[in-house]
Amino acid sequence: MKKLDLYIIKKFLGTFFAAIVLIILIVIVFDISEKIGTFIDNEVPLKAIIFDYYCNFIPYFINVFSALFLFIAVIFFTSRMAQNTEFVAILSSGTSYYRIIAPYVVCALFIGCINLSLANFVIPNVNKTRVAFERTYLKKKIAYADRDFHLQYDSTTFYYLESFDVRSHVGAKFSRETIKNNTLLEKITASSIRFDSAGNTWVLSDYVKRELVDGGEKIETTPIAKIDFPVRPEDFMQDYISMDEMNFKELNTFIRQEKLRGSNRVKFFEYERNNRMTAPFASAILALIGLSLSSNKTRGGIGKNLSIGIALAFVFILFLQFSKVFATVGGFPVWLAAWTPVITYGLIAAFLVKRAPK
């Protein structure tokens, strides 16, 4: 059985990596043809295009679509084995069909665990360079991170900015309120606020501070004031922090901070965290579906199996998108929404394996 396991593993991994290389080359050719005009207009250095963009784009693309590559690879090489009646010979030798499943699951879990590690620890660092390149050369310059920006820093402190320029780190119509037990204790306002990176402080124009003292109100005003608030410009730029740039630890820290601030975007990041954890299970399930669909010799051959498999794969991807909407907009529990497509396809895989000719 070791020879059979090695035979299937070689075919599995060989076809998988061959599919990745082929599709990546096609994607790069199309991407270059689409962006060549932008590269020329923005005078992007060739070194930056190769090393900052494409060398970092490739691992990101592979990680995102590896499950689809795996599914296609399983259907392709398994269909060829079926057309060559290899499964007939294997089963005729007394080998159980469920024993054939073992190397498929091992390879799928191996690839899934690699994707899990990449998505949580490697790809986020790679994406920082790629995203920085896109923001510099491919996307329009960002003028404002948000308007009417509300930020809860802790349980008693609330910040507000009407607008914030992410390039100059200047905000308009600023206020900070300290509220405890539903009572306003202090309020600071300013017509504008600017972050001084040299002094690591905020410079407030038309500074006004109102403070409740012994049942009365104390007012302090000054044209210019320098204050070391605990918030930083990055806190007012969260809309432009990509989840793809956060490793597992950073993502968990960010979620805790957003929950404390009362952000309405927590569900998006929680869904991303749960979605990353499904990679090994999704890979194993797709491998089982591919095996059960392709292990039987059919009149349509490889083409029929590939068409059915690709259709199922795209339905799975569509299912993931719907689950994300349900989790982030529809009020569905985030963990359940992230795992529902995997659980559903797991049941489909179990049914197909049971119905597969043995």
N, C-alpha and C positions, 0 to 999 in steps of 0.2 A: 504493500500500500504506500510505502514511502515513495516509490518511483511514480505512482499515479499522482500523489500529492505534489511532488516536485514538477511533474509534467503540467498539471493544471496551474500551479503557481507561476511557472515560467510564462505560460500562455496569457494568464491573467495580467500580470505586471507588465509583460512585454507589450501587449496590445494597449494597455492603459497608457503607458508612457509614449507609445507611438502615436496614439490618438491626440494626446496633449500637444506633442511637438507639431503635428500636422495642423491642428486647429489654431495653435498660437501663431504659426507662420502666416496662415490665412488672415487672422485677425490683425496682425501687425501690418500686413500689406494694405488692407482696407483702411486701417486707421491712419497710416502715413498718407495715403491718397486723399483722405478726407481733411487732414490737418496741415498738409504741406503748404497751403496758402497762408495759413495763420502763422506757421513757423517762419516763413519768409517775411511776412509783413511786420512781425514783431522782432525780427533779427535774432532769433533764438540761436545760441551757440550750439554747434553740432555735438559737442561734448555733453552739454546739458540734456539734449534730446536723447542721446544714447544712454547715458549713465543715470541721470536724474529722473528721466521719464520711463523709457522702455525697460530698462533693467529693473525698475521697481514696479512697472505696470504688469510685467509677466507673472511674478509670483502672486500678485493681487488677483489677477484674472484666473490663474490656475486654482487658487483657493476658493474663489467664488463658484466656479463651474466644475470643480473636481468631481462632485457627485454625478453630474450629467455625463462627464467623460467616463467615469467608472461604469455607469449604466450602459452606455453605448459599447464600451469595450467588452463587457460581459456578454451582451447580446451578440456581438460580432463573432468573437472566437468560439462561443458556445454553439452558435448556429453552424459554424464551419465544422465543429466536431460532430454535430448531429447529422449534417449532410454527408459526412464521411463514415457514418454509422459507428462512430467510436463509442457512443453511449450504449449501443446495442451489445458491443463486445464487452464493455465494462460490466454491464448488468448481467450478461450471460455467464460471466466468470463467477457469479455469486456475490458480487459486491453490492451492498445495499445502496439505494438511491440517497438515503440520508447520510451515508458515509461520504458520498461524492460532494455533498454540501459543505463538508468541513473545510477543505482548502479555499473554497469561495468565501466563506465567512471569515476565515483567518486573514486572507488578503484584504477583504473589505474593511475589517476592523483595523488592520495595520494602516491602511490609507486614511481611514477616518480618524485615527489617533494622531497621525501626522498632521492632518488638517486642523484638528483641535488644538494642537500645540502651536502650529503656525498662526492660526486665527487669534489666539490669546496672547502670544508672546513675541512672535517674529514679524508677522505681517504689519501690525500697528506701527512699528518703528520704520519699516520699509515705506509704509504709506505716507509718513510725515514728509519725506522728501518728494514723493510723487504729488501729493496734494499741494505742497508749497510751489512746485513747478506749475501746476495747473492754475493756481491763483495768480501767479506772476505773469504767465504768458498766454494762457488759454481762456481765462475767464475775465469778465469785466471787473474793474477795480471796485471794491466795496466802499461805499461812502458812509453808510450807517448800518450798525449791527441790528438795531431795532428802534422802534418808536414806542413811547409810553412804556418804558422798561421798568418793571417792578421786580425787586430782588429782596428776599428775606434772608438775611445773613445768619441770624440765630433766632431763638424763640422770642426775643424782645426788640430786635433791631430791623428796621425796614428801610430800604433805599428806593428812590425813584429818580428816573431820568427821562426827560421828554425825548431826547435823541443822543446818540453817541457816535462820534467819528472814530473809526478804528485805526485810521492812519495817523492822525494827529493826537489821538487819545484825549479829545476835548468833548465834553458833554454840555447840554443846555438844560436849564431849568431843573436844578438838582434839589433834592430834599432827603433828609435822613430823620426818621422818627424812632424814638425809643418809647415803647408801649409795654406796660406791665400791669397785669390784673385789669385789663381794659381801660387803663388810664394813661393818657399821654404825659410822659414825664419830660421829654425834651424833643425839640424839633429844630433842625438846622436846615436853612435854605440858602441857595445861591443862584444867581442868574446864569452862571457858567462854572464849569469845573474842568481842570486840566491836570493830567498826571505828570509830575516832574520826576523823570527816571533818574536824574542825577541825585536828587535828595530823597528819592523813594517816598515822596509825599504827594498829596493832592493840593492844588492851588485853587482856592475858591474866590470868585469875584462877587462883590455885593453880598458879603457874608452876613447872615442874620441868624442869631441863636436865641431861641426862646426856651426857658427852663423854669419848671415849677419849683419854687423854693418857699417852704414854710407857708403854704397856702396861697402865696402870691406868685407873680410872674417876673422873672428876671430876663431882660432883653440885652443882648450884646450885638453890636454891629461894627463892621469894619469893611473898607473897600476891598482889601485883599487879605486872605488868611491862608496859612499853610497848616494842613492837618494830616496826620498819619492815620487814615482810615484803614481798617483791615482788608477791605476789598481792593482788588487790582483790576486793571483794564480788561484782563482776560475774563473776569466775571461778567462784564458787559458785552462779551463777544461770544457767548455760549452757542448762539445759533450757527456760528461758523466753525465750531469744533466738531470735527467729524468723528463718528463712532468708530470708523475704520482706523483712526489714529490712536485709539486707546487700547492698551493691553488689559489683561484681566484685572489686575490690581487697580489700574487707573480707572477702569470702567466702574468697579465697585465703589471706589472713593467718590467718583463723580455722582453716582446714583445717591449715595448717602448725603452729599452736599445739596443736590437738587431736591431731595425729600425735605431737608431742613428748610430750604428756601421756599417750599411750597410751589415748585415749578410744575407746570402742566405737561412737561415733556418727559417726565420720569418714565412713563410707560414705554416710550420709544427705546430708551436705553435698557430697560429691563427686558424688553422683548429681544433685543440684540444679544444680551447676556445669555438668555435661555436658548436662543437660536444657535449660538456657538456650541453649546453643550450637546446639541442633537446630532452633530456631524458623524460620530462613529456609528450610531444607531441607524441613521439615514443611509449611510453607505452599505451597511450589512443588509438592510431591508431591500434596497434597490438591487443589490447583487442577487438576492434570493428571487426577486421578481424576474430579473433578467435570465437567471438559470431556468426557472420553471417555464418561462415563455419559449425558450430557445432550445431546450434539451431534446425536444421531440422533432423528428424529421418531418417537414411539411412540404406540400407541393409548391408553395410560394417561395421557399428557400430563405436565404438570408435577408433578402429585401423585405419580405413580409414581416419577419420578426423585428427587423430594424424599424419599420414604420410603426408597428404596434408599440414597441419599446419607447421610441421617441415621443409618440403621442402620450403615453403614460407619464413620461418624464416631464413634459411640459404641463400636463395637468397637475402634477405634483408641485411644480414651480408656481403655477397659478393658485393652487391651494395655499401655498405659503404666503402669497400676497394677500389673499383674503383673510387668512388668520391674523396677519399683521394689522389689517384694518380693524378687525373685530377687537383686537387687543388694545389698540391705541385710540380708537374712536368709539367703538361700540360698547365699551364697558365690560368686555369679556375678560375673565382672569388671565393675566399675561402668561403665566406658566402653562395654563391649559391651552391657550391659543397657540403657543409655540410648539407644544408637544402633540396637539391634535392631528396635524398632517402625518407625523411620524407614526403615531398609534394607528391611525386609519390605514396607512399603507402597510403597516406591520400585519394587520388583520388580512389585508388583501394578499400579502406575501404568503401568509400561513395557508390561506385558502388555495392559492395557485400551486404551492408546493404539494399540498394534499391531493390536488387533482392531477398533478403531473404524471404522465405514464411512467411506470416503474418496472 
